[in-house]
Amino acid sequence: MTDYRALAYEMAGPGNEKNVDAVASANHYSESIHMHDLGVEKKQHGACSYCWLRAGRAVRALAAIGAISATSTEAS
């Protein structure tokens, strides 16, 4: 099984794990149910694969423009 949280962390860059966690949680909470990938085998770490990948991309983009900075190297 693919670990989408790990992919999102890698996508966002080192030190952005807490930022990714926050974005994934917000995405998953507020996303329309039809966009979620809710397969039992794909739901992991509190969000689905779709929300994790969106979070990784969002944090990478924000870091690239200097809107956020790396917070730590460990996830909570």
Secondary structure, DSSP 8 states (H G I E B T S, - for coil): ---HHHHHHHHH-TTBHHHHHHHHHHHHHHS-GGG----TTT-BTTB-HHHHHHHHHHHHHHHHTTSS---BSS--
